[in-house]
């Protein structure tokens, strides 16, 4: 058996289905959810005093969380390697394989 050093935390390999899920989450956050929250923050800011405006404070917090997740997803997707075809040797276990014992 060949020794393989442990992978660093957060493997860079992903299945096509996993990559599609991450891309759709990123798209939903950026194109749907973020504009909605931005609009809500603008409406809350228009009400006046922001220091005691709970809707404004909560909206800003939501925007920070969305932006943090968007940054994470973009960095993650940039470094990903999509594994879409199995290796030629079917007797070996490979990434994304279903194994029956």
DSSP file (Angstrom, degrees, kcal/mol; ACC not computed):
  #  RESIDUE AA STRUCTURE BP1 BP2  ACC     N-H-->O    O-->H-N    N-H-->O    O-->H-N    TCO  KAPPA ALPHA  PHI   PSI    X-CA   Y-CA   Z-CA
    1    1 A X              0   0    0      0, 0.0     2,-0.3     0, 0.0     0, 0.0   0.000 360.0 360.0 360.0 136.2    0.0    0.0    0.0
    2    2 A X        -     0   0    0      1,-0.1     2,-0.4     2,-0.0     0, 0.0  -0.649 360.0-123.2 -87.0 136.0    1.3    3.4   -1.0
    3    3 A X        -     0   0    0     -2,-0.3     2,-0.5     1,-0.0    -1,-0.1  -0.626  26.8-173.5 -79.1 132.2    1.6    6.1    1.7
    4    4 A X        -     0   0    0     -2,-0.4     3,-0.1     3,-0.0    -2,-0.0  -0.982  23.7-126.0-126.7 118.8   -0.3    9.3    0.9
    5    5 A X        -     0   0    0     -2,-0.5     0, 0.0     1,-0.1     0, 0.0  -0.250  41.7 -87.9 -61.8 152.0    0.2   12.2    3.2
    6    6 A X        -     0   0    0      1,-0.1    -1,-0.1     3,-0.0     2,-0.1  -0.292  43.8-112.8 -62.8 143.7   -3.0   13.7    4.6
    7    7 A X        -     0   0    0      1,-0.1     3,-0.1    -3,-0.1     4,-0.1  -0.455  36.9-101.2 -71.7 146.4   -4.7   16.4    2.5
    8    8 A X        -     0   0    0      1,-0.2    -1,-0.1    -2,-0.1     0, 0.0  -0.269  58.0 -72.2 -62.3 158.9   -4.7   19.9    4.0
    9    9 A X  S    S+     0   0    0      1,-0.1    -1,-0.2    -3,-0.1    -3,-0.0  -0.279 117.8  31.1 -56.1 131.6   -8.0   20.9    5.6
   10   10 A X  S    S-     0   0    0     -3,-0.1    -2,-0.1     2,-0.0    -1,-0.1   0.944  88.4-129.0  82.0  80.7  -10.6   21.5    2.9
   11   11 A X        -     0   0    0      1,-0.1    -2,-0.1    -4,-0.1    -1,-0.0  -0.244   4.6-140.4 -59.4 146.1   -9.9   19.2   -0.1
   12   12 A X  S    S+     0   0    0     68,-0.1    69,-3.2     2,-0.0     2,-0.3   0.453  73.8  95.6 -89.9  -0.2   -9.7   20.9   -3.4
   13   13 A X  E     +a   81   0A   0     67,-0.2     2,-0.3    69,-0.1    69,-0.2  -0.688  48.6 169.6 -92.9 145.3  -11.6   18.1   -5.2
   14   14 A X  E     -a   82   0A   0     67,-2.1    69,-2.7    -2,-0.3     2,-0.1  -0.994  32.1-115.7-151.8 149.1  -15.3   18.3   -5.8
   15   15 A X     >  -     0   0    0     -2,-0.3     4,-2.5    67,-0.2     5,-0.2  -0.426  35.0-110.5 -78.2 160.6  -17.9   16.3   -7.8
   16   16 A X  H  > S+     0   0    0     67,-0.5     4,-2.2     1,-0.2     5,-0.1   0.881 120.7  52.2 -59.4 -36.7  -19.8   18.1  -10.6
   17   17 A X  H  > S+     0   0    0      2,-0.2     4,-2.2     1,-0.2    -1,-0.2   0.915 109.7  48.4 -65.7 -42.2  -23.0   18.0   -8.5
   18   18 A X  H  > S+     0   0    0      2,-0.2     4,-2.2     1,-0.2    -2,-0.2   0.904 111.1  50.2 -64.1 -41.7  -21.2   19.6   -5.6
   19   19 A X  H  X S+     0   0    0     -4,-2.5     4,-2.5     1,-0.2    -1,-0.2   0.900 110.0  51.0 -63.3 -40.2  -19.7   22.3   -7.8
   20   20 A X  H  X S+     0   0    0     -4,-2.2     4,-2.5    -5,-0.2    -1,-0.2   0.893 108.8  51.3 -65.5 -38.9  -23.2   23.0   -9.2
   21   21 A X  H  X S+     0   0    0     -4,-2.2     4,-2.2     2,-0.2    -2,-0.2   0.921 111.4  47.1 -63.4 -43.2  -24.7   23.3   -5.7
   22   22 A X  H  X S+     0   0    0     -4,-2.2     4,-2.5     2,-0.2    -2,-0.2   0.911 112.9  49.5 -64.9 -41.2  -22.0   25.8   -4.6
   23   23 A X  H  X S+     0   0    0     -4,-2.5     4,-2.6     1,-0.2    -2,-0.2   0.902 111.3  48.6 -64.5 -40.4  -22.5   27.8   -7.8
   24   24 A X  H  X S+     0   0    0     -4,-2.5     4,-2.5     2,-0.2    -1,-0.2   0.880 111.1  50.5 -69.3 -35.2  -26.2   27.9   -7.4
   25   25 A X  H  X S+     0   0    0     -4,-2.2     4,-2.7     2,-0.2    -2,-0.2   0.935 112.0  47.7 -64.1 -44.7  -25.9   29.0   -3.8
   26   26 A X  H  X S+     0   0    0     -4,-2.5     4,-2.6     1,-0.2     5,-0.3   0.922 112.7  48.8 -60.7 -44.7  -23.5   31.7   -4.8
   27   27 A X  H  X S+     0   0    0     -4,-2.6     4,-2.8     2,-0.2     5,-0.5   0.915 112.3  48.2 -62.5 -43.5  -25.8   32.9   -7.6
   28   28 A X  H  X>S+     0   0    0     -4,-2.5     5,-2.3     1,-0.2     4,-1.9   0.925 113.8  46.7 -63.6 -45.1  -28.8   32.9   -5.2
   29   29 A X  I  <>S+     0   0    0     -4,-2.7     5,-2.6     3,-0.2    -2,-0.2   0.928 120.0  38.5 -61.9 -44.8  -26.9   34.9   -2.5
   30   30 A X  I  <5S+     0   0    0     -4,-2.6     5,-0.3    -5,-0.2    -2,-0.2   0.874 126.8  30.7 -78.8 -38.7  -25.6   37.4   -5.0
   31   31 A X  I  <5S+     0   0    0     -4,-2.8    -3,-0.2    -5,-0.3    -2,-0.2   0.724 133.6  17.9 -96.5 -22.8  -28.5   37.9   -7.4
   32   32 A X  I  X5S+     0   0    0     -4,-1.9     4,-1.4    -5,-0.5    -3,-0.2   0.801 125.1  36.2-113.2 -61.2  -31.5   37.3   -5.1
   33   33 A X  I  ><S+     0   0    0     -5,-2.3     4,-2.5     1,-0.2     5,-0.2   0.916 113.8  52.1 -70.2 -45.5  -30.9   37.5   -1.4
   34   34 A X  H  ><S+     0   0    0     -5,-2.6     4,-2.8    -6,-0.3     5,-0.2   0.920 109.7  48.7 -62.2 -45.0  -28.3   40.3   -1.3
   35   35 A X  H  > S+     0   0    0     -5,-0.3     4,-2.2     1,-0.2    -1,-0.2   0.887 111.6  51.2 -61.6 -35.6  -30.4   42.8   -3.3
   36   36 A X  H  X S+     0   0    0     -4,-1.4     4,-2.1     2,-0.2    -2,-0.2   0.939 113.3  43.6 -64.1 -46.0  -33.4   42.1   -1.1
   37   37 A X  H  X S+     0   0    0     -4,-2.5     4,-2.4     2,-0.2    -2,-0.2   0.891 112.0  53.9 -67.8 -38.8  -31.4   42.7    2.1
   38   38 A X  H  X S+     0   0    0     -4,-2.8     4,-2.3    -5,-0.2    -1,-0.2   0.915 109.1  48.7 -60.5 -42.9  -29.8   45.8    0.6
   39   39 A X  H  X S+     0   0    0     -4,-2.2     4,-2.3     1,-0.2    -1,-0.2   0.910 110.7  50.5 -62.9 -42.1  -33.2   47.2   -0.2
   40   40 A X  H  X S+     0   0    0     -4,-2.1     4,-2.3     1,-0.2    -2,-0.2   0.883 110.2  50.3 -63.9 -38.2  -34.4   46.5    3.3
   41   41 A X  H  X S+     0   0    0     -4,-2.4     4,-2.6     2,-0.2    -1,-0.2   0.907 109.6  50.9 -66.4 -41.6  -31.4   48.2    4.8
   42   42 A X  H  X S+     0   0    0     -4,-2.3     4,-1.6     2,-0.2    -2,-0.2   0.913 111.4  47.7 -61.9 -42.2  -32.0   51.3    2.6
   43   43 A X  H  < S+     0   0    0     -4,-2.3     4,-0.4     1,-0.2    -1,-0.2   0.898 113.2  48.0 -65.9 -39.6  -35.6   51.4    3.7
   44   44 A X  H >< S+     0   0    0     -4,-2.3     3,-1.1     1,-0.2     4,-0.2   0.881 109.8  52.8 -68.1 -37.2  -34.6   51.1    7.3
   45   45 A X  H >< S+     0   0    0     -4,-2.6     3,-1.3     1,-0.3    -1,-0.2   0.821 101.0  61.5 -67.2 -30.0  -31.9   53.8    7.0
   46   46 A X  T 3< S+     0   0    0     -4,-1.6    -1,-0.3     1,-0.2    -2,-0.2   0.649  87.7  74.5 -71.1 -13.3  -34.5   56.1    5.5
   47   47 A X  T <  S-     0   0    0     -3,-1.1     2,-0.5    -4,-0.4    -1,-0.2   0.629 104.3-120.7 -76.6 -12.5  -36.5   56.0    8.8
   48   48 A X  S <  S+     0   0    0     -3,-1.3    -1,-0.2    -4,-0.2     5,-0.1  -0.943  79.3  59.2 121.4-127.4  -33.9   58.2   10.5
   49   49 A X        -     0   0    0     -2,-0.5     3,-0.2     1,-0.2    -2,-0.0  -0.205  51.5-172.5 -53.7 116.3  -31.8   57.4   13.6
   50   50 A X  S >  S+     0   0    0      1,-0.2     3,-0.8     2,-0.2     7,-0.2   0.683  73.0  71.9 -86.5 -19.0  -29.7   54.4   12.8
   51   51 A X  T 3  S+     0   0    0      1,-0.2    -1,-0.2     5,-0.1    -2,-0.1   0.810 111.9  27.8 -69.9 -28.4  -28.2   53.9   16.3
   52   52 A X  T 3  S+     0   0    0     -3,-0.2     2,-1.0     5,-0.0    -1,-0.2   0.156  92.1 113.0-116.0  17.2  -31.5   52.6   17.7
   53   53 A X    <>  -     0   0    0     -3,-0.8     4,-2.4     1,-0.2     5,-0.2  -0.789  43.6-173.2 -95.5 100.2  -33.0   51.2   14.5
   54   54 A X  H  > S+     0   0    0     -2,-1.0     4,-2.8     1,-0.2     5,-0.2   0.860  83.5  54.4 -64.0 -37.4  -33.1   47.4   15.0
   55   55 A X  H  > S+     0   0    0      2,-0.2     4,-2.3     1,-0.2    -1,-0.2   0.905 110.6  46.7 -63.9 -40.4  -34.1   46.7   11.4
   56   56 A X  H  > S+     0   0    0    -12,-0.2     4,-2.5     2,-0.2    -2,-0.2   0.937 114.2  46.5 -65.7 -47.2  -31.1   48.7   10.1
   57   57 A X  H  X S+     0   0    0     -4,-2.4     4,-1.9     1,-0.2    -2,-0.2   0.924 114.9  46.6 -62.8 -45.3  -28.7   47.0   12.5
   58   58 A X  H  X S+     0   0    0     -4,-2.8     4,-2.4     1,-0.2    -1,-0.2   0.897 111.8  51.6 -64.5 -40.5  -30.0   43.5   11.7
   59   59 A X  H  X S+     0   0    0     -4,-2.3     4,-2.4    -5,-0.2    -2,-0.2   0.903 108.7  50.1 -63.2 -41.9  -30.0   44.2    8.0
   60   60 A X  H  X S+     0   0    0     -4,-2.5     4,-2.2     2,-0.2    -1,-0.2   0.893 110.1  51.2 -63.1 -38.5  -26.3   45.3    8.1
   61   61 A X  H  X S+     0   0    0     -4,-1.9     4,-2.2     2,-0.2    -2,-0.2   0.914 109.4  50.2 -64.2 -42.2  -25.5   42.1   10.0
   62   62 A X  H  X S+     0   0    0     -4,-2.4     4,-2.7     1,-0.2    -2,-0.2   0.909 108.9  52.3 -61.7 -42.0  -27.2   40.1    7.4
   63   63 A X  H  X S+     0   0    0     -4,-2.4     4,-2.9     1,-0.2    -1,-0.2   0.910 108.6  50.3 -61.2 -42.0  -25.3   41.8    4.6
   64   64 A X  H  X S+     0   0    0     -4,-2.2     4,-2.4     2,-0.2    -1,-0.2   0.914 111.9  47.9 -62.1 -42.1  -22.0   41.1    6.4
   65   65 A X  H  X S+     0   0    0     -4,-2.2     4,-2.2     2,-0.2    -2,-0.2   0.905 113.0  47.8 -66.2 -41.2  -22.9   37.4    6.7
   66   66 A X  H  X S+     0   0    0     -4,-2.7     4,-2.6     2,-0.2    -2,-0.2   0.936 112.9  48.5 -63.8 -46.1  -24.0   37.2    3.1
   67   67 A X  H  X S+     0   0    0     -4,-2.9     4,-2.5     1,-0.2    -2,-0.2   0.884 110.4  51.9 -62.3 -38.6  -20.8   39.0    1.9
   68   68 A X  H  X S+     0   0    0     -4,-2.4     4,-2.2    -5,-0.2    -1,-0.2   0.930 112.2  45.4 -63.0 -45.1  -18.7   36.6    4.1
   69   69 A X  H  X S+     0   0    0     -4,-2.2     4,-2.7     2,-0.2    -2,-0.2   0.883 111.6  52.6 -66.7 -38.7  -20.4   33.6    2.6
   70   70 A X  H  X S+     0   0    0     -4,-2.6     4,-2.6     2,-0.2     5,-0.2   0.924 109.9  48.5 -62.9 -44.7  -20.0   35.0   -1.0
   71   71 A X  H  X S+     0   0    0     -4,-2.5     4,-2.5     2,-0.2     5,-0.2   0.930 112.5  49.1 -59.8 -45.3  -16.3   35.5   -0.4
   72   72 A X  H  X S+     0   0    0     -4,-2.2     4,-2.7     1,-0.2    -2,-0.2   0.934 112.5  47.0 -60.2 -47.5  -15.9   32.0    0.9
   73   73 A X  H  X S+     0   0    0     -4,-2.7     4,-2.9     2,-0.2     5,-0.2   0.901 112.2  49.7 -64.5 -40.9  -17.8   30.5   -2.0
   74   74 A X  H  X S+     0   0    0     -4,-2.6     4,-2.1     2,-0.2    -1,-0.2   0.929 113.9  44.9 -64.4 -44.1  -15.8   32.4   -4.6
   75   75 A X  H  X S+     0   0    0     -4,-2.5     4,-1.4    -5,-0.2    -2,-0.2   0.914 115.1  49.0 -63.9 -41.8  -12.5   31.5   -3.1
   76   76 A X  H  < S+     0   0    0     -4,-2.7     4,-0.4    -5,-0.2     3,-0.2   0.921 112.6  46.4 -64.9 -45.0  -13.6   27.9   -2.7
   77   77 A X  H >< S+     0   0    0     -4,-2.9     3,-0.7     1,-0.2    -1,-0.2   0.842 107.5  57.9 -68.9 -33.1  -14.8   27.6   -6.3
   78   78 A X  H 3< S+     0   0    0     -4,-2.1    -1,-0.2     1,-0.2    -2,-0.2   0.859 112.6  40.2 -64.1 -34.4  -11.7   29.3   -7.7
   79   79 A X  T 3< S+     0   0    0     -4,-1.4    -1,-0.2    -3,-0.2    -2,-0.2   0.395  92.9 114.4 -95.8   3.4   -9.5   26.6   -6.2
   80   80 A X    <   -     0   0    0     -3,-0.7     2,-0.5    -4,-0.4   -67,-0.2  -0.434  51.2-154.0 -80.4 148.0  -11.7   23.6   -6.9
   81   81 A X  E     -a   13   0A   0    -69,-3.2   -67,-2.1    -2,-0.1     2,-0.5  -0.979  17.5-141.4-117.0 114.9  -10.9   20.7   -9.2
   82   82 A X  E     -a   14   0A   0     -2,-0.5     2,-0.9   -69,-0.2   -67,-0.2  -0.660   8.0-155.4 -80.7 122.2  -14.0   19.1  -10.6
   83   83 A X        +     0   0    0    -69,-2.7   -67,-0.5    -2,-0.5     3,-0.1  -0.847  29.5 156.0 -99.2 102.0  -13.6   15.4  -10.8
   84   84 A X        +     0   0    0     -2,-0.9     2,-0.4     1,-0.1    -1,-0.2   0.537  54.7  48.4-110.1  -7.5  -16.0   14.3  -13.5
   85   85 A X  S    S-     0   0    0      0, 0.0    -1,-0.1     0, 0.0     3,-0.1  -0.997  78.0-122.5-135.3 139.4  -14.7   11.0  -14.8
   86   86 A X        -     0   0    0     -2,-0.4     4,-0.1     1,-0.1    -2,-0.0  -0.317  38.6 -94.5 -72.6 157.9  -13.5    8.0  -12.9
   87   87 A X        -     0   0    0      2,-0.2    -1,-0.1     1,-0.1     5,-0.1  -0.233  36.0-109.2 -66.2 164.3  -10.0    6.6  -13.3
   88   88 A X  S    S+     0   0    0      1,-0.1     2,-0.9    -3,-0.1    -1,-0.1   0.697 102.2  77.0 -71.7 -19.0   -9.4    3.8  -15.8
   89   89 A X    >   -     0   0    0      1,-0.1     3,-1.3     2,-0.0    -2,-0.2  -0.801  58.5-174.6 -96.4 101.5   -8.8    1.2  -13.1
   90   90 A X  T 3  S+     0   0    0     -2,-0.9    -1,-0.1     1,-0.3     4,-0.1   0.561  75.3  73.6 -73.6  -6.0  -12.2    0.2  -11.7
   91   91 A X  T 3  S+     0   0    0      2,-0.1     2,-0.3     0, 0.0    -1,-0.3   0.522  88.5  73.5 -84.0  -3.7  -10.6   -2.0   -9.0
   92   92 A X  S <  S-     0   0    0     -3,-1.3     2,-0.3    -5,-0.1    -5,-0.1  -0.840  85.5-116.0-112.0 147.8   -9.4    1.0   -7.1
   93   93 A X        +     0   0    0     -2,-0.3     2,-0.3     4,-0.0    -2,-0.1  -0.622  40.3 179.4 -78.7 137.3  -11.4    3.4   -4.9
   94   94 A X    >   -     0   0    0     -2,-0.3     3,-1.9    -4,-0.1     2,-0.1  -0.853  38.3 -68.1-134.9 169.1  -11.4    6.9   -6.2
   95   95 A X  T 3  S+     0   0    0     -2,-0.3   -81,-0.1     1,-0.3    -1,-0.0  -0.360 119.9  15.0 -61.5 130.3  -12.9   10.3   -5.3
   96   96 A X  T 3  S+     0   0    0      1,-0.3    -1,-0.3    -2,-0.1     2,-0.1   0.497  93.7 141.5  85.4   4.4  -16.7   10.3   -5.7
   97   97 A X    <   -     0   0    0     -3,-1.9     2,-0.6     1,-0.0    -1,-0.3  -0.473  49.7-135.2 -80.8 150.4  -17.0    6.5   -5.9
   98   98 A X        -     0   0    0     -2,-0.1     2,-0.5     2,-0.0    -1,-0.0  -0.933  26.8-163.4-101.3 122.7  -19.8    4.5   -4.4
   99   99 A X        -     0   0    0     -2,-0.6     2,-0.5    -6,-0.0    -6,-0.0  -0.921  10.5-161.4-115.8 130.4  -18.3    1.5   -2.6
  100  100 A X              0   0    0     -2,-0.5    -2,-0.0     1,-0.1     0, 0.0  -0.932 360.0 360.0-107.2 131.1  -20.2   -1.7   -1.5
  101  101 A X              0   0    0     -2,-0.5    -1,-0.1     0, 0.0    -2,-0.0   0.405 360.0 360.0-102.4 360.0  -18.5   -3.9    1.0
